[in-house]
Amino acid sequence: MRIGFVGTGVITEAIVTGLLRAEFTIEEIVVSPRSEARSARLAALSPLVRVASDNQDVVSACDVVFLAVRPQIAEEVVRPLSFTPGTIVASLIATIPIPTLRQWIGADVELSRAVPLPFVAELRGVTVVYPASAVLDRIFGELGTVIDCDTVDEFDAFAVAGGLMGAYFGFAETCAQWLNAADVPADKARAYLAPFFHGLAGSAVAAPEKSFEDLRMEHSTAGGLNEQMHERFRREGGLRALTVAMDAVAERIAKARGRA
């Protein structure tokens, strides 16, 4: 199998790094020359990685092609490319629907969309795919968990959830700033909060049979500090603000699909 990447950004680097770490059976990984420093860095990781002469070289050389460019430039990058019918194409381009991509590609390819997260580099990612693809399931299965979506609406909902990364770190940052204001040095605040949140996430992963509500109750003694923190956060509109933000991102995705 030859896998190629049109666009060499953060997610491309994460996927390539993960595949090499997983020792995934592969003949060649071809990356586009854009982002020259990153492409060179990836090529230095393994003789399996080659920097293409241009994006058409990526498409022509590979059985599986990942489209990993920004949506703002996607059409100008994708439309001029000539695809071989039957090529497996995975679009990582946010907000661009499959019918639009098919129009740009203009060939009978096997086309899916996917939302891999940076953690695929450490083989602990969770990637949503629509429509399901046996080949993509195999690739992303090497990099963590795969969730095949049954509908585009389900896929879009996961895309909204994928937008929580900045909010998560913003939440952690706010907690660290509060500790700093309470005279806790920044390095100590981070040293506490990073494993604290990691441990909580680990508890959820280790107990898939428990709902998040169950876990919240287990971690909140009646009348205790955790219960007080959650209830005050809820009363002050914290949970509502999160829902409003997710609704706003969902609306943006819907507009991109022409549904709003």
C-alpha positions in Angstrom: 0.0 0.0 0.0 1.2 3.5 -0.9 -0.2 6.3 1.2 0.0 10.0 0.1 -0.7 13.3 1.7 -1.8 16.4 -0.1 -0.9 19.0 2.5 1.7 18.6 5.1 0.4 20.2 8.3 0.1 19.2 11.9 -2.4 16.4 11.3 -0.4 14.9 8.4 2.7 14.9 10.7 0.7 13.2 13.4 -0.6 10.4 11.1 2.7 9.7 9.5 4.5 9.6 12.9 1.8 7.2 14.2 2.0 4.9 11.2 5.8 4.7 11.5 5.5 4.1 15.3 2.9 1.4 14.7 5.2 -0.3 12.1 2.2 -0.4 9.8 2.9 -2.5 6.8 3.3 -0.1 3.9 5.4 0.3 0.8 5.7 4.1 0.8 4.4 7.3 2.3 4.5 10.3 0.0 4.1 13.8 1.4 3.6 17.0 -0.6 6.5 19.5 -0.6 4.4 22.3 0.9 5.6 23.1 4.5 9.2 22.3 3.4 10.6 22.0 6.9 7.9 19.6 8.1 8.2 17.5 4.9 11.9 17.2 5.3 11.5 16.3 9.0 9.1 13.5 8.1 11.4 12.2 5.3 14.2 12.0 7.9 12.1 9.7 10.1 12.2 6.7 7.7 13.3 5.7 4.3 9.6 4.8 3.7 8.8 8.5 3.5 9.4 10.4 0.3 8.8 14.1 -0.4 6.9 14.4 -3.7 7.8 16.9 -6.5 4.3 18.3 -6.3 0.7 17.4 -5.3 0.0 15.6 -8.6 3.0 13.4 -7.8 1.3 12.4 -4.5 -1.9 11.6 -6.2 -0.4 9.6 -9.1 1.9 7.6 -6.9 -0.5 6.4 -4.2 -3.4 4.0 -3.7 -4.7 6.0 -0.7 -4.7 9.8 -0.7 -5.3 12.0 2.2 -6.5 15.6 1.5 -5.2 17.6 4.3 -5.3 21.3 3.3 -7.1 24.2 4.8 -10.7 24.7 3.5 -9.9 28.2 2.4 -7.5 26.9 -0.3 -9.0 23.4 -0.8 -10.7 24.0 -4.2 -7.7 25.6 -5.8 -5.5 22.7 -4.6 -7.9 19.8 -5.3 -9.6 20.8 -8.5 -6.5 20.7 -10.8 -5.4 17.2 -9.6 -6.0 14.2 -11.8 -7.2 11.1 -9.8 -7.2 7.5 -11.0 -10.7 5.9 -10.7 -10.7 3.6 -7.7 -8.3 5.6 -5.6 -9.2 5.7 -1.9 -9.5 9.3 -1.0 -9.8 10.5 2.6 -10.7 14.1 3.1 -9.5 15.7 6.3 -10.8 19.1 5.1 -13.1 20.6 7.7 -16.6 21.7 6.6 -16.3 20.7 2.9 -19.1 18.1 2.1 -18.6 15.0 -0.1 -20.7 16.2 -3.0 -18.5 19.3 -3.4 -15.4 17.2 -3.1 -16.7 14.8 -5.8 -17.3 17.7 -8.1 -13.8 19.0 -7.6 -12.2 15.6 -8.0 -14.2 14.6 -11.1 -13.3 10.9 -11.0 -14.9 7.8 -9.6 -12.9 7.5 -6.4 -13.8 5.9 -3.1 -14.3 9.0 -1.1 -14.7 9.3 2.7 -14.2 12.1 5.3 -12.3 11.7 8.5 -11.5 13.7 11.6 -8.3 12.3 13.1 -7.0 14.0 16.2 -3.3 14.8 17.1 -3.1 11.9 19.5 -2.9 9.5 16.6 0.9 10.2 16.7 0.9 8.4 20.1 -1.4 5.6 18.8 -4.2 6.7 21.1 -6.3 8.7 18.7 -10.1 8.4 18.1 -11.0 9.0 14.5 -14.5 9.3 13.0 -15.0 8.2 9.4 -17.9 8.7 7.0 -18.8 6.8 5.0 -17.1 3.7 6.4 -14.1 2.4 4.6 -12.4 -0.9 5.3 -9.0 0.5 4.3 -9.3 3.7 6.4 -10.6 1.6 9.3 -7.4 -0.5 9.0 -5.2 2.6 8.8 -6.8 4.5 11.7 -7.3 1.3 13.7 -3.5 1.2 13.9 -3.5 4.7 15.4 -6.2 4.2 18.1 -10.0 3.9 18.0 -12.2 4.2 14.8 -15.8 5.3 14.9 -17.7 4.7 11.6 -20.6 7.1 11.2 -23.9 5.9 9.7 -25.0 9.3 8.5 -23.4 12.7 7.6 -25.4 14.3 10.5 -23.7 11.9 12.9 -20.3 12.8 11.4 -21.0 16.5 11.7 -21.9 16.1 15.3 -18.6 14.4 16.0 -16.9 17.2 14.1 -18.4 19.7 16.6 -17.1 17.6 19.5 -13.7 17.6 17.9 -13.7 21.4 18.2 -13.5 21.1 22.0 -9.7 20.8 22.2 -9.2 24.6 22.4 -12.0 24.9 25.0 -10.5 22.1 27.0 -7.1 23.7 27.2 -8.7 27.1 27.8 -10.5 25.5 30.8 -7.2 24.1 32.1 -5.5 27.4 31.5 -8.1 29.2 33.6 -7.6 26.7 36.4 -3.8 27.3 36.2 -4.3 31.1 36.3 -6.5 30.8 39.4 -3.8 28.7 41.1 -1.2 31.3 40.1 -3.3 34.1 41.6 -3.4 32.0 44.8 0.4 32.1 44.9 1.0 28.7 43.3 4.0 28.9 40.9 3.1 28.3 37.2 5.3 25.2 37.0 3.6 23.6 40.0 0.1 24.4 38.8 0.8 22.7 35.5 2.5 19.8 37.1 -0.7 19.2 39.1 -3.4 19.9 36.5 -2.0 17.9 33.6 -2.0 14.5 35.4 -5.2 15.5 37.2 -7.1 15.8 34.0 -5.3 12.9 32.4 -6.3 10.7 35.4 -10.0 11.7 35.1 -10.0 10.9 31.4 -8.3 7.6 32.2 -11.1 6.8 34.6 -13.7 7.2 31.8 -11.7 5.2 29.3 -11.3 2.4 31.8 -15.0 2.2 32.6 -16.9 2.4 29.3 -20.0 0.9 30.9 -20.4 4.0 33.1 -22.0 7.2 31.8 -20.3 10.6 32.4 -23.1 11.3 34.8 -22.3 8.2 36.7 -18.6 9.2 36.9 -19.5 12.7 38.0 -21.6 11.3 40.9 -18.8 8.8 41.9 -16.3 11.7 42.0 -18.6 14.0 44.0 -19.3 13.3 47.6 -22.7 14.7 48.7 -22.1 18.1 50.2 -18.4 17.9 49.3 -16.1 20.3 47.3 -16.6 18.5 44.0 -20.4 18.7 44.2 -20.2 22.4 45.2 -17.9 23.2 42.3 -20.1 21.5 39.7 -23.3 23.0 41.0 -21.9 26.5 41.2 -20.4 26.2 37.7 -23.8 25.1 36.4 -25.7 27.9 38.2 -23.3 30.5 36.8 -24.0 29.4 33.3 -20.8 27.4 32.6 -22.6 24.3 31.2 -25.0 26.5 29.2 -22.0 28.5 27.7 -20.5 25.2 26.5 -23.8 24.1 24.9 -24.2 27.5 23.2 -20.6 27.3 21.8 -21.2 23.8 20.4 -24.5 25.0 18.8 -22.6 27.8 17.1 -20.0 25.5 15.7 -22.8 23.1 14.5 -24.5 26.0 12.8 -21.2 26.9 10.9 -20.9 23.3 9.7 -24.5 23.2 8.7 -24.1 26.4 6.6 -21.1 24.9 4.9 -23.3 21.9 3.9 -26.0 24.3 2.7 -28.4 23.0 5.4 -29.0 26.3 7.3 
